Amino acid sequence: MKQSPADLSRRDAFATGALATAGLALLNDAVGADNPAAHVADRASAIKITGLKASRVGTKAYIKVETSHAIFGWGEVTGLEPEISCQLARSLFELLDGENPTRIEHLWQKIYRSHRNIRGGSFLTHTLSAIDVALWDIAGKLHGVPVYRLLGGRSRGQAEGTFA
C-alpha cells in the first residue's frame, strides 16, 4: 500500500515531537549533572537562631548562639567588663531571634545599625564581634568545614616569629 505525502508529514511530525520530548528529558538530566546540588535540600536555608546564652568566666564573657538544627557557635569577649558584655549580648538576642545564622553580614549590619546611640562604642563593638565569631562558627559546622576555609582558605603555609 502506497502512502500519501500527507501521511508522511503527519508521521514525521509525530516522530519529531517524540524526539523533542526525549531530548528535553535528557537535557534536564544533563542540567542536574552539571549541578549535583540542584536536587539536595539546602540545610542552610531552613536553619534559625533559637537562643543566645552569655556567661562570665573569669575576666572573659563567652557567648553561645543556638540554632534550630542543634548546631551552636561560640564567641568570646575580652578586654571589657564581662558582665556588661553578657547583658548587652542578651539584649541583642531580640534582633537575632528567628533569623538565619548564615546571613552573617546582614545580621552584623542589623545589630550595628540598631544601636545608633552606642554605635562604635567598645562594648557594642566587642560584643558584636563575639556574636559574629559565633555565627561564623555555626556556618563552619553547618557546612562541615573549618571557618578559615569559609573565609578564603589558608593565607600562609607557616607562622613566622622570633624568640628572644
C-alpha positions in Angstrom: 0.0 0.0 0.0 1.4 3.3 -1.1 1.3 6.2 1.4 0.3 9.7 0.5 2.5 12.8 1.2 0.0 13.9 3.9 0.5 10.7 5.8 4.3 11.1 5.7 4.3 14.6 7.1 1.9 13.6 9.9 4.2 10.7 10.8 7.3 12.9 10.5 5.7 15.4 12.8 4.9 12.7 15.4 8.4 11.4 15.2 9.9 14.8 15.6 7.7 15.5 18.6 8.8 12.2 20.2 12.4 13.0 19.6 12.0 16.5 21.1 10.4 15.2 24.2 13.2 12.7 24.7 15.7 15.4 24.1 14.2 17.6 26.8 14.3 14.7 29.3 18.0 14.2 28.5 18.6 18.0 28.8 17.0 18.0 32.3 19.3 15.2 33.3 22.3 17.0 32.0 21.4 20.2 33.9 21.2 18.1 37.1 24.6 16.5 36.3 26.2 20.0 35.9 24.9 21.0 39.4 24.8 17.9 41.7 23.5 20.1 44.5 20.4 21.1 42.5 18.3 18.4 44.0 19.7 18.5 47.5 17.8 20.2 50.3 19.7 23.3 51.4 20.2 22.9 55.2 21.4 26.5 55.5 18.1 28.0 54.3 15.9 26.3 57.0 18.1 26.9 60.0 17.0 29.6 62.5 18.6 31.2 65.6 16.7 30.0 68.7 18.8 31.1 71.6 21.7 33.1 73.0 23.5 32.4 76.2 26.1 34.7 77.7 28.3 33.6 80.5 31.1 35.2 82.5 34.2 33.0 83.1 36.9 35.0 85.0 37.7 38.1 83.1 36.0 37.0 79.8 32.5 36.7 78.5 31.5 33.7 76.4 28.6 33.9 74.0 26.8 30.8 72.7 24.4 31.2 69.8 22.0 28.2 69.4 20.0 27.1 66.3 17.0 25.1 65.4 19.3 22.4 63.9 21.1 21.8 67.3 24.2 23.5 66.0 25.7 26.2 68.2 28.6 28.6 67.8 30.8 30.2 70.4 32.3 33.7 70.6 34.5 35.4 73.2 34.6 38.9 74.6 37.9 40.1 76.2 39.2 43.4 77.5 35.8 44.6 78.8 33.8 44.1 82.0 32.4 40.7 81.2 29.0 41.2 83.0 28.2 44.3 80.8 29.1 42.3 77.7 26.8 39.4 78.8 23.9 41.8 79.5 24.4 43.5 76.1 24.6 40.2 74.3 21.3 39.1 75.9 19.6 42.3 74.9 20.8 41.9 71.3 19.1 38.5 71.1 15.8 40.0 70.1 17.4 41.2 66.9 18.7 37.7 66.2 15.7 35.5 67.3 14.3 33.5 64.3 16.9 34.8 61.9 19.1 32.7 59.6 22.6 32.5 61.2 24.3 32.0 57.8 23.3 35.6 56.8 26.2 36.9 58.8 26.8 40.3 57.1 23.0 41.0 57.2 22.9 40.3 61.0 26.0 42.3 61.7 24.6 45.3 59.9 21.2 44.8 61.6 22.8 44.9 65.1 25.3 47.6 64.4 22.7 50.0 62.9 20.0 49.3 65.5 22.1 50.8 68.3 22.9 54.2 66.9 23.3 55.8 70.3 26.2 53.5 71.2 27.4 52.7 67.7 31.2 52.4 67.5 31.5 52.1 71.3 33.8 49.5 72.6 31.1 47.5 74.4 28.9 47.1 71.3 31.9 46.5 69.0 33.4 43.8 71.2 30.1 42.1 71.9 29.1 42.3 68.2 32.5 40.8 67.3 31.9 37.8 69.6 28.4 37.3 68.1 30.0 37.5 64.6 32.6 34.8 65.5 29.7 32.6 66.9 27.8 33.0 63.6 30.9 32.0 61.6 31.4 29.0 63.9 27.8 27.9 63.1 28.4 28.3 59.4 31.5 26.2 59.5 29.8 23.5 61.5 26.8 23.6 59.2 28.9 23.1 56.1 31.4 20.8 57.7 34.5 22.9 57.0 36.8 25.0 59.2 36.0 28.7 59.3 39.3 29.6 57.7 38.1 27.8 54.6 34.9 29.8 54.5 37.0 33.0 54.7 39.1 32.1 51.7 41.5 29.4 52.8 45.0 29.3 54.1 46.9 32.5 53.7 50.3 31.3 54.5 51.9 27.8 55.0 53.6 28.5 58.2 53.7 31.0 61.0 56.7 33.3 61.3 58.1 34.5 64.5 61.1 35.1 66.6 62.0 34.1 70.1 64.2 36.1 72.4 
